């Protein structure tokens, strides 16, 4: 397995964990008050958009040649960092 494939598999596995958390957040929303549910829905929508952006980056990375993927890696890392931050924000808000 080459480095690109290993990196892609690592990010895909982490993305699956984020998607599982997203499903958990959606399930938890059912127990919130109406106002809290509205706020929570905005955060979940934002997180879903970031997951979609991450999937697009991974697809782009997967289609890149062995030489070009290193250049795309920074974009993937930035998108991943933004996604992780969004997940942490929702986790923090749930604790409030």
TAWOKA-V114103 format. One record per residue. N is the residue number from 0. RES is the residue in one letter. PHI is phi in degrees with one decimal (none if undefined). PSI is psi in whole degrees, -180 to 180 (999 if undefined). NEAR is the number of other C-alpha atoms within 8 Angstrom. Layout:
n-><N/N>
res-><RES/RES>
phi-><PHI/PHI>
psi-><PSI/PSI>
near-><NEAR/NEAR>
//
This chain:
n-><0/1/2/3/4/5/6/7/8/9/10/11/12/13/14/15/16/17/18/19/20/21/22/23/24/25/26/27/28/29/30/31/32/33/34/35/36/37/38/39/40/41/42/43/44/45/46/47/48/49/50/51/52/53/54/55/56/57/58/59/60/61/62/63/64/65/66/67/68/69/70/71/72/73/74/75/76/77/78/79/80/81/82/83/84/85/86/87/88/89/90/91/92/93/94/95>
res-><X/X/X/X/X/X/X/X/X/X/X/X/X/X/X/X/X/X/X/X/X/X/X/X/X/X/X/X/X/X/X/X/X/X/X/X/X/X/X/X/X/X/X/X/X/X/X/X/X/X/X/X/X/X/X/X/X/X/X/X/X/X/X/X/X/X/X/X/X/X/X/X/X/X/X/X/X/X/X/X/X/X/X/X/X/X/X/X/X/X/X/X/X/X/X/X>
phi-><none/-85.7/-63.2/-60.9/-64.0/-63.5/-63.5/-61.9/-64.1/-61.8/-65.9/-62.1/-65.1/-66.5/-65.5/-61.2/-64.6/-64.3/-65.7/-66.9/-64.3/-60.8/-62.3/-64.1/-61.8/-63.7/-66.9/-65.4/-60.4/-64.5/-95.7/-88.3/-69.0/-59.1/-63.8/-65.9/-64.1/-63.3/-62.2/-63.3/-61.1/-63.1/-67.3/-65.5/-60.8/-61.3/-64.2/-61.3/-64.7/-69.6/-64.1/-61.5/-63.8/-66.5/-60.8/-63.5/-63.4/-64.9/-64.0/-61.0/-64.3/-63.8/-84.7/-76.0/-70.4/-59.5/-77.2/-85.0/-65.2/-60.6/-69.3/-80.6/-58.8/-61.4/-63.6/-64.3/-61.5/-64.5/-63.7/-63.1/-61.4/-64.9/-65.0/-62.5/-63.7/-64.1/-63.1/-62.9/-61.3/-66.3/-59.1/-62.3/-66.6/-68.9/-76.8/-74.7>
psi-><133/173/-41/-47/-42/-43/-45/-43/-38/-49/-39/-40/-42/-36/-37/-38/-40/-41/-34/-40/-39/-44/-39/-43/-41/-41/-40/-30/-27/-22/3/161/167/-47/-44/-36/-39/-48/-44/-40/-38/-43/-40/-41/-43/-44/-41/-40/-39/-35/-44/-40/-39/-42/-41/-42/-41/-39/-44/-42/-42/-32/-9/151/166/-33/-35/-18/-31/-36/-32/-19/-39/-42/-40/-44/-42/-45/-41/-43/-41/-41/-45/-39/-41/-40/-45/-38/-43/-43/-44/-43/-31/-28/-16/999>
near-><4/5/6/8/9/9/8/11/8/8/8/9/8/8/9/8/8/9/9/8/8/11/8/8/9/9/7/8/10/7/5/8/6/6/6/8/11/8/8/10/9/8/10/12/8/9/12/9/8/11/11/8/9/12/8/8/11/11/8/8/12/8/6/9/6/7/6/8/11/8/7/9/9/8/9/12/8/8/12/9/8/9/12/8/8/11/10/8/8/11/8/8/7/6/5/4>
//
